[in-house]
Amino acid sequence: MAEVAAELDLPLGTVRVLLGDLLAAGLVETHEPPTLSELPSQELLESILVGLRAL
C-alpha cells in the first residue's frame, strides 16, 4: 500500500480505503506471501545461479 500511495502521491489512509473498496468490489485480489515451506530449495537457487553465471 505504501508503494501505491507514494506512486499516486496520495495519503496512505486514502489508498487503504480505496484499495479496501476495490477489494470488496472484487476488482483486486490479495495473496498471502509464501511460507518458508513454499520457497525454492537451496539446490534450485544454486542451479539458477550457476545458469545465470554461464550466460
C-alpha positions as CSV (number, residue, x, y, z in Angstrom):
1,M,0.0,0.0,0.0
2,A,2.8,2.4,0.8
3,E,4.3,2.0,-2.7
4,V,0.9,2.6,-4.3
5,A,0.4,5.7,-2.1
6,A,3.8,7.1,-3.0
7,E,3.4,6.4,-6.7
8,L,0.0,8.2,-6.7
9,D,1.1,10.9,-4.3
10,L,-1.8,10.2,-2.1
11,P,-2.0,9.8,1.7
12,L,-1.6,6.2,2.9
13,G,-5.0,6.2,4.6
14,T,-6.8,7.3,1.4
15,V,-5.1,4.5,-0.5
16,R,-6.0,2.0,2.2
17,V,-9.7,2.9,1.9
18,L,-9.6,2.9,-1.9
19,L,-8.0,-0.5,-2.0
20,G,-10.4,-1.8,0.5
21,D,-13.3,-0.7,-1.7
22,L,-11.7,-2.2,-4.8
23,L,-11.2,-5.5,-2.9
24,A,-14.8,-5.5,-1.7
25,A,-16.0,-5.0,-5.3
26,G,-13.8,-7.9,-6.5
27,L,-11.7,-5.6,-8.7
28,V,-8.4,-6.5,-7.0
29,E,-7.1,-9.7,-5.3
30,T,-4.8,-10.2,-2.3
31,H,-2.4,-13.0,-2.0
32,E,-0.6,-14.3,1.1
33,P,3.2,-14.2,1.0
34,P,4.8,-17.7,0.5
35,T,5.6,-19.6,3.6
36,L,9.0,-21.0,4.3
37,S,8.0,-24.4,3.0
38,E,6.8,-22.9,-0.3
39,L,10.2,-21.2,-1.1
40,P,12.5,-22.8,-3.6
41,S,15.1,-25.2,-2.3
42,Q,18.7,-24.2,-1.8
43,E,19.7,-26.6,-4.6
44,L,17.4,-25.0,-7.1
45,L,18.6,-21.5,-6.2
46,E,22.2,-22.6,-6.7
47,S,21.4,-24.2,-10.0
48,I,19.8,-21.0,-11.2
49,L,22.8,-19.0,-10.1
50,V,25.1,-21.4,-12.0
51,G,23.0,-21.0,-15.1
52,L,23.0,-17.2,-14.8
53,R,26.7,-17.1,-14.4
54,A,27.1,-19.2,-17.5
55,L,25.3,-16.6,-19.6
